Amino acid sequence: MALREFLARHRIASSIAAPAALGVVAVVAASWGLTTSEPRTIETQLTSSVTECHDMVTISVAGRNDSPNSQTTKMLVDANGNELPAALSGDYSSHWVDPVVNAPNDPNDPDKYAAVYIAYPANLNTYEDAVNTGVANTKQVMRDISAACPDTKFSIVGYSEGSDVVRRVAMDIGNAPDGSTDTVDADKVLGVVILADAGRKAGEGQFIGAKDPFSNPDNFDQKYQTGNNTAGGQGALPGTSGGFGKLNGRIASFCSDGDLTCAAPQNISLLQLAINVGRGINVDALQNEGLTPATGQDVAVQLGKTAMSAFSYIATQPNWMASNETFLQVLLKVSDPNYKPGEVKAPTSGADSIATEQMSPLAYLPQKIFNEIVGLIVTNQNTIPVIMSDPYQLTLGPNGTGHHFDYWRDNGDGKPLTSAEYAAAWLTAMSKQAQSGEKVDTTVKPQDADYADAAKSAAVVKASPTLDPPTTTTKPSTTTKASTTKPTTTTGTAPVKDVAGTGPSVTKSGATDSTTTAPGTTVPSTTVAPTTTVAPTTTVAPTTTAPSTTVKPETTTPPATTTTTTTTPSN
């Protein structure tokens, strides 16, 4: 499908909730509600193998509760027929990520390109465990594809919780020594797209390591914007930041102002401490059940571990009382899940008129207390403003009003395309380069007609009263090549989950689903040639959100109607 056709047919809804949230959830978890549908299973059918080679494969990692499941989705298999933690985009759909990763699809030559979704927990049962599993699964799938298809090139795309996975994978690939077999060689990765980058550094441009970090990646001569604009603040997980080594210049890290997952203000140390602690507890249970004996014990245990780690760290620093390091700084250091005892340098000691070894530690107590008080004030200058701004509404507001959803509507003000549209265009250009079989041209320029049409499509989307992304409906197939089936799109409605980053309900059964949607949500459905019809029904209760004056919806949608989506196997 041509880029202009894809952008015109797959519009992103600014009126529905996100499928994911990142570490800042620890600050606002108590106000999150979660609506789920009853799980459904089908007989798993493994239809596609990594041995079906493509010129380029996009590895996609979606956000919270937006990941393929082997109980409901036909999974990819390795060269020996073993199930892999991944599914082709023809067998799994994410209405948020699909418009980006499916843009390069060519119906005239489906073997040239494929998009693969990585399966991982995609939850907040323990955030760090979920992300680490996503990293391991991503590397495994890339290794298996590369081993079976050594000429295949890769792009990698991640959104929200999945963006943390993608950042860590890209950093590992870019900084791996030559000859490393951990994942794939850096020269096989043409580009990386990170939407809502929790590891983003303050003031960092969108295209990290590029010749012009505010304009475009080095292998794509299409300007993202005019000027040198970037979001304020930094990522909510600064401990995950770092350089991309050999991949510098091939990174696109998009962040919207107000999205606290990637644009959190500096000097919010108490909130940062809460975020770090939240990465090690079951936030999903805390969110759903509230503060119960079980969830309270979970929080208490994590806080106890943090305190014990802090005291253990101080015990290893013989001159800690003489140093300028505060106890709050120690707590921030040891509460990071990536903290490893013994790898931290001793803090710098202050100047004394008497040798340190000749003084009692208590002699430093007044200065230490003074440093604690001053440090607490200085490092929390923005804590109260963030809390007063209602971080939940600001980031994950209802009906798509939060800034975590801006990437599908942020054109204008010097940007001809939205961030998602720009990423889709870049993937399309990379796919064309991979198909040519030539070395990547670092000065390639897209066809003017493609971007003229893309700009028109963006204008139509911006002016539309209701915006409609594709549904998450799986298209079953009995063939051994899932890429031979291409979906068409018609307008309809789909259920929506709560604004806590859960997104619409996902059904992967190849059955007819009759769905009642929450008010104010519209998405298109996907239909393939009918041969059989089954009719289970799923009803999702509408979500009620307390009114807020902090964030105002940017779009107004009419009441949703009930529609029926039919998906049946093709021959």
C-alpha positions in Angstrom: 0.0 0.0 0.0 1.3 3.4 -0.9 2.2 5.7 2.1 -0.4 8.2 1.2 -3.1 5.6 1.0 -2.1 4.1 4.3 -2.1 7.5 6.1 -5.5 8.4 4.6 -7.1 5.2 5.6 -5.6 4.7 9.1 -6.3 7.8 11.1 -5.4 7.9 14.7 -8.1 8.6 17.3 -7.3 11.4 19.7 -10.5 10.4 21.6 -9.5 7.0 23.0 -7.3 5.9 25.8 -3.6 4.7 25.5 -2.5 1.1 25.5 0.5 1.8 27.8 2.0 3.8 30.6 5.6 4.0 31.9 7.3 4.5 35.3 5.5 7.7 36.2 2.5 5.4 36.9 3.9 4.8 40.4 3.0 8.4 41.2 -0.6 8.3 40.1 -1.4 4.5 40.4 -4.0 5.1 43.1 -6.2 7.0 40.7 -6.1 4.5 37.9 -9.0 2.2 37.2 -8.8 -0.8 34.9 -11.6 -2.3 32.8 -11.0 -5.8 31.3 -12.9 -8.2 29.2 -13.2 -11.9 29.9 -10.2 -13.8 28.4 -10.9 -16.0 25.4 -8.8 -18.7 24.0 -8.6 -20.4 20.6 -6.7 -23.4 19.3 -3.3 -21.9 18.6 -2.2 -22.3 15.0 1.4 -21.6 14.2 1.3 -20.3 10.6 4.5 -18.4 9.9 8.2 -19.2 10.3 11.3 -17.0 10.4 12.5 -18.9 7.4 10.1 -16.8 5.3 12.6 -14.1 4.5 12.0 -10.5 3.8 14.2 -7.6 2.8 13.3 -5.7 5.9 11.5 -6.6 9.1 10.2 -4.1 11.6 10.4 -5.3 15.2 7.5 -3.7 17.1 7.0 -3.5 20.9 3.7 -2.0 21.8 2.6 -0.6 25.2 0.8 -1.8 28.3 -1.7 -4.6 27.8 -1.0 -4.4 24.0 1.0 -7.6 23.2 0.3 -10.8 21.4 -0.6 -13.8 23.5 -0.2 -17.4 22.4 -3.6 -18.3 23.8 -5.4 -16.0 21.4 -2.9 -15.2 18.7 -1.1 -17.4 16.0 2.6 -17.1 16.8 5.7 -17.0 14.8 7.9 -20.1 14.9 11.7 -20.5 14.5 13.5 -22.6 11.9 12.9 -25.8 13.9 9.2 -25.1 14.4 9.4 -23.9 18.0 7.1 -21.2 19.1 8.7 -17.7 19.4 7.5 -14.8 21.5 6.3 -12.9 18.5 3.5 -12.6 15.9 3.3 -11.2 12.4 1.3 -8.0 12.1 -1.1 -10.0 9.9 -2.0 -12.1 13.0 -1.9 -9.4 15.6 -2.9 -5.7 15.4 -2.2 -2.7 17.6 -4.3 0.3 16.7 -1.6 2.6 18.1 1.5 1.1 16.4 0.0 -0.4 13.3 -0.1 2.9 11.3 3.6 3.2 11.8 4.8 -0.3 11.2 2.4 -1.3 8.5 3.1 1.7 6.3 5.8 0.0 4.1 3.5 -2.9 3.2 3.4 -3.4 -0.5 0.4 -5.5 -1.7 2.1 -6.1 -5.0 5.1 -7.7 -3.4 4.3 -8.9 0.2 7.5 -10.8 0.5 9.6 -7.6 0.6 8.5 -6.4 4.0 7.1 -7.7 7.3 6.2 -6.3 10.7 6.5 -8.5 13.8 5.0 -7.8 17.3 7.0 -8.9 20.3 5.1 -10.8 23.0 6.1 -9.8 26.6 4.1 -9.3 29.8 3.3 -5.7 28.9 1.9 -5.1 32.4 2.9 -3.4 35.7 2.8 -6.6 37.9 6.5 -5.7 38.2 7.5 -3.1 35.7 11.2 -4.0 35.6 10.5 -7.7 35.1 8.1 -7.0 32.2 10.6 -4.7 30.5 13.5 -7.1 31.0 11.4 -9.9 29.5 10.6 -7.7 26.6 14.3 -7.0 26.0 15.2 -10.7 26.1 12.3 -11.7 23.8 13.2 -9.0 21.3 16.8 -10.1 21.1 15.8 -13.7 20.7 13.4 -13.0 17.8 16.0 -10.8 16.0 18.7 -13.4 16.4 16.5 -16.2 15.0 15.3 -14.1 12.0 18.9 -13.0 11.3 20.2 -16.6 11.5 17.5 -17.8 9.1 17.7 -14.8 6.8 21.2 -13.2 7.0 20.4 -10.6 4.3 17.4 -9.2 6.2 17.6 -5.7 7.6 15.7 -4.4 10.6 14.0 -1.4 12.0 12.7 -1.3 15.6 9.7 0.6 16.9 8.4 1.0 20.5 5.7 2.9 22.2 5.2 3.7 25.9 6.2 0.7 28.0 7.5 -0.8 24.8 9.6 2.3 24.2 11.7 1.4 27.3 12.2 -2.1 25.8 13.3 -0.7 22.5 15.7 1.8 24.0 17.5 -0.8 26.0 17.7 -3.2 23.0 19.0 -0.4 20.7 21.6 0.7 23.3 22.8 -2.9 23.6 23.1 -3.4 19.9 24.8 0.0 19.3 27.3 -0.5 22.1 28.0 -4.2 21.6 31.6 -5.1 20.7 32.3 -6.3 17.2 31.4 -9.9 16.6 28.9 -10.0 19.5 26.2 -12.6 19.2 23.9 -11.1 21.8 21.5 -9.8 19.2 22.4 -8.7 15.7 25.2 -6.5 14.2 24.5 -2.8 14.3 24.8 -2.5 10.5 21.7 -4.7 10.1 19.6 -2.1 12.0 18.5 0.7 9.6 16.6 2.8 12.2 14.9 2.9 15.6 11.7 4.7 16.5 11.0 5.4 20.2 7.6 7.0 21.0 7.4 8.5 24.5 11.1 7.7 25.5 11.4 7.3 29.3 15.2 7.3 29.1 15.4 10.7 27.3 17.9 13.2 28.5 17.0 16.8 29.2 17.4 19.0 26.0 18.1 16.0 23.8 17.0 16.4 20.2 14.6 14.0 18.4 17.4 12.3 16.3 20.0 11.3 18.8 23.6 11.3 17.4 22.5 12.7 14.0 24.3 15.4 12.2 21.3 17.6 12.9 19.6 16.1 15.9 16.5 18.4 15.7 15.9 17.9 11.9 16.2 14.4 10.6 18.1 11.1 11.0 21.3 10.7 8.9 19.8 8.3 6.5 16.6 10.2 5.7 16.7 13.7 4.2 13.2 14.7 5.1 12.9 17.5 7.7 10.8 16.7 10.8 10.3 20.3 11.7 11.6 23.8 11.3 13.7 25.2 14.1 15.4 23.4 17.0 12.4 22.6 19.2 12.3 19.8 21.6 10.2 18.8 24.7 11.2 20.2 28.1 12.3 18.1 31.0 13.6 14.6 30.8 12.5 10.9 30.9 10.9 9.5 34.0 13.5 6.8 34.1 16.8 8.7 33.9 18.7 5.6 35.0 17.9 4.0 31.6 19.4 6.8 29.5 22.6 6.4 27.6 24.2 6.6 24.2 23.4 4.4 21.2 27.0 3.9 20.0 27.1 2.6 16.4 23.3 3.4 16.0 23.8 7.1 16.6 22.2 9.0 13.7 19.7 6.2 13.2 17.5 7.0 16.3 14.2 8.9 16.3 13.1 9.6 19.9 9.8 11.5 20.0 8.5 13.2 23.1 5.6 15.5 23.6 5.6 18.4 26.2 3.4 17.4 29.0 3.9 13.6 28.6 5.5 13.0 32.0 6.8 9.6 30.8 9.4 11.4 28.7 9.1 15.1 29.7 9.1 15.1 33.5 10.5 18.2 35.0 13.9 18.1 36.8 14.1 18.6 40.6 11.3 16.3 41.5 13.4 13.9 43.6 10.6 12.7 45.9 8.5 11.8 42.9 11.5 10.2 41.3 11.9 8.1 44.4 8.3 7.0 44.2 8.7 6.1 40.6 11.8 4.0 41.4 10.0 2.2 44.1 7.0 1.7 41.8 9.1 -0.2 39.3 9.6 -3.0 41.9 6.0 -3.4 43.1 2.8 -4.8 41.7 1.2 -1.6 40.5 -1.5 -3.4 38.7 -2.7 -5.0 41.9 -2.4 -1.7 43.8 -4.4 0.0 41.1 -7.1 -2.6 40.9 -7.5 -3.5 44.6 -6.4 -0.4 46.4 -4.3 -0.6 49.6 -5.1 -4.0 51.0 -3.0 -6.1 53.4 -1.4 -7.9 50.3 -0.6 -4.7 48.3 0.4 -2.9 51.5 2.9 -5.6 52.3 4.3 -5.4 48.8 4.9 -1.7 49.1 6.3 -2.1 52.7 8.7 -4.9 51.5 10.0 -2.7 48.6 10.5 0.3 50.9 12.3 -1.9 53.4 14.6 -3.2 50.7 15.4 0.3 49.7 16.1 1.5 53.2 18.4 -1.6 53.9 20.2 -1.0 50.6 20.7 2.7 51.6 22.2 1.8 55.0 24.4 -0.9 53.5 25.7 1.6 51.0 26.5 4.1 53.7 28.3 1.4 55.7 30.7 0.9 52.8 31.6 4.6 52.7 33.9 5.2 55.7 33.8 9.0 55.2 30.2 9.3 54.3 29.4 11.7 57.1 32.1 14.0 55.9 30.8 14.0 52.3 28.3 16.3 50.7 26.0 13.4 49.7 22.6 13.5 51.3 20.5 10.5 52.4 17.9 11.4 49.8 20.5 11.1 47.1 21.5 7.7 48.5 17.8 6.6 48.4 17.5 7.6 44.8 20.7 5.8 43.9 19.8 2.5 45.6 16.1 2.5 44.7 16.9 2.3 41.0 16.3 -1.4 39.9 19.6 -1.2 38.0 21.6 -0.3 41.0 24.4 -2.8 41.8 26.2 -2.6 45.1 29.9 -2.0 44.9 29.8 -0.3 41.5 29.2 3.2 42.9 32.2 5.5 43.7 32.7 6.9 47.1 31.1 10.4 47.6 33.3 13.5 47.6 34.2 14.7 51.1 34.0 18.3 52.1 37.0 20.4 53.0 38.0 20.2 56.7 40.5 22.1 58.8 41.2 18.9 60.7 42.1 15.6 59.1 39.0 13.4 58.5 40.5 10.4 60.3 41.0 12.6 63.4 37.4 13.7 63.7 34.3 11.9 65.1 31.5 11.4 62.5 29.2 13.3 64.9 31.3 16.4 64.3 29.8 16.5 60.8 26.2 16.1 62.0 25.2 19.8 61.9 26.5 20.3 58.4 24.9 17.0 57.3 21.5 18.0 58.6 21.9 21.4 56.9 22.7 19.7 53.6 19.7 17.4 54.0 17.3 20.3 54.5 18.8 22.3 51.6 19.0 19.3 49.3 15.4 18.4 50.0 14.2 21.9 49.1 16.5 22.4 46.1 15.8 19.0 44.5 12.0 19.3 44.9 11.4 22.7 43.4 9.0 21.2 40.8 7.4 18.5 43.0 4.5 20.6 44.1 3.8 22.2 40.7 3.7 18.7 39.1 1.3 17.4 41.8 -0.9 20.4 41.5 -1.0 20.0 37.7 -2.7 16.6 38.1 0.0 14.4 36.4 -2.5 11.7 35.6 -4.8 14.0 33.6 -1.9 15.8 32.1 -0.3 12.6 30.8 -3.2 10.0 30.4 -6.3 12.2 30.3 -9.6 10.6 29.3 -10.7 10.3 25.7 -7.2 10.8 24.4 -6.8 14.3 26.0 -3.5 13.4 27.7 -0.2 14.3 26.1 0.8 10.6 26.0 -1.3 10.5 22.8 0.0 13.6 21.0 2.2 11.6 18.6 -0.7 11.0 16.3 -1.9 14.6 16.2 1.1 16.8 16.8 1.6 18.3 13.3 1.6 22.0 12.9 3.8 24.7 14.5 6.6 24.0 12.0 5.9 20.2 11.6 4.2 19.2 8.3 3.6 15.6 9.6 2.7 14.1 13.0 5.4 12.2 14.7 3.7 8.9 13.9 3.3 9.9 10.2 7.0 10.9 10.0 8.0 7.6 11.5 5.8 5.8 9.0 7.4 7.7 6.1 10.9 7.0 7.4 10.2 3.2 7.7 8.8 3.3 4.2 12.0 4.9 2.9 14.2 2.4 4.8 12.2 -0.5 3.4 12.8 0.8 -0.2 16.5 1.0 0.5 16.5 -2.6 1.9 14.6 -3.8 -1.1 17.2 -2.3 -3.5 19.9 -4.5 -1.9 22.3 -1.5 -1.9 24.1 0.1 1.0 21.9 2.6 2.8 22.2 6.0 1.2 22.6 8.6 4.0 21.3 11.4 1.7 18.2 9.7 0.3 15.3 11.9 -0.2 11.6 10.7 -0.5 9.5 11.5 -3.5 7.8 14.8 -3.3 4.4 13.4 -4.2 4.5 11.0 -1.2 4.9 13.8 1.3 2.5 16.2 -0.4 -0.1 13.5 -0.1 0.9 12.8 3.5 0.6 16.5 4.4 -2.9 16.5 2.9 -3.8 13.4 4.9 -2.5 15.1 8.1 -4.7 18.1 7.3 -7.8 15.9 6.9 -7.1 14.1 10.1 -6.7 17.3 12.0 -9.9 18.7 10.7 -12.0 15.5 11.2 -14.4 15.7 14.1 -13.8 11.9 14.9 -10.6 10.1 14.2 -10.5 6.4 13.8 -7.5 4.1 14.3 -7.6 0.4 13.2 -9.0 -2.2 15.6 -7.0 -5.0 17.2 -8.5 -7.9 15.3 -6.5 -10.9 14.3 -6.9 -12.4 10.8 -6.5 -16.1 11.0 -5.0 -18.0 8.1 -4.6 -21.6 7.1 -1.7 -20.9 4.8 1.9 -21.1 5.8 2.6 -17.5 4.8 0.7 -14.9 6.8 2.0 -12.0 4.8 -0.1 -13.0 1.8 -3.2 -11.8 3.5 -3.7 -8.1 3.7 -6.4 -6.4 5.6 -8.8 -3.8 4.3 -10.3 -1.2 6.6 -13.8 0.0 7.1 -15.2 2.5 9.7 -16.8 1.1 12.8 -16.5 1.2 16.6 -14.5 -0.9 19.1 -14.4 -1.1 22.8 -12.1 1.0 24.9 -10.4 0.3 28.2 -9.8 2.7 30.9 -7.5 5.7 30.3 -4.8 4.0 32.4 -2.9 3.2 29.2 -4.9 0.0 28.5 -6.3 0.8 25.1 -9.2 -1.1 23.5 -10.0 -4.7 24.1 -7.9 -7.1 22.0 -9.6 -10.1 20.4 -7.5 -12.5 18.3 -9.8 -15.3 17.4 -10.9 -14.9 13.8 -14.5 -14.9 15.1 -17.4 -12.5 14.8 -17.3 -10.1 17.7 -20.3 -7.9 18.7 -19.0 -5.2 20.9 -20.5 -2.4 22.9 -18.2 0.5 23.2 -17.5 3.1 25.8 -19.0 6.5 24.9 -16.9 8.8 22.7 -14.7 6.1 21.1 -14.6 5.2 17.4 -12.2 2.9 15.6 -12.3 1.1 12.3 -12.6 -2.6 12.0 -10.7 -5.0 9.8 -12.5 -7.5 7.5 -11.2 -10.3 5.2 -13.1 -12.5 2.8 -15.8 -14.5 4.7 -16.0 -18.2 4.8 -17.1 -19.0 8.4 -18.7 -16.9 11.1 -18.9 -17.4 14.8 -20.6 -15.0 17.1 -19.3 -14.5 20.6 -20.2 -11.2 22.3 -18.0 -9.1 24.6 -19.4 -6.1 26.4 -17.1 -3.5 28.0 -18.6 -1.3 30.6 -18.1 2.4 29.9 -15.4 4.1 31.9 -16.3 7.0 34.3 -13.7 9.6 34.8 -13.8 12.4 37.3 -14.0 15.8 35.7 -10.8 17.8 35.5 -10.1 21.3 34.5 -6.4 20.6 34.0 -6.5 19.1 30.5 -9.2 19.9 28.0 -10.1 17.4 25.3 -8.8 18.4 21.9 -11.4 16.6 20.0 -15.2 16.2 20.4 -16.7 12.9 19.4 -20.4 12.0 19.0 -21.9 9.2 21.1 -20.6 5.8 19.9 -22.8 3.4 18.1 -22.8 -0.4 18.3 -21.2 -2.2 15.4 -20.4 -5.7 14.5 -17.0 -6.8 13.2 -16.7 -10.0 11.2 -13.4 -11.7 10.6 -13.2 -15.1 9.0 -10.5 -17.2 7.6 -9.4 -16.8 4.0 -8.7 -19.6 1.6 
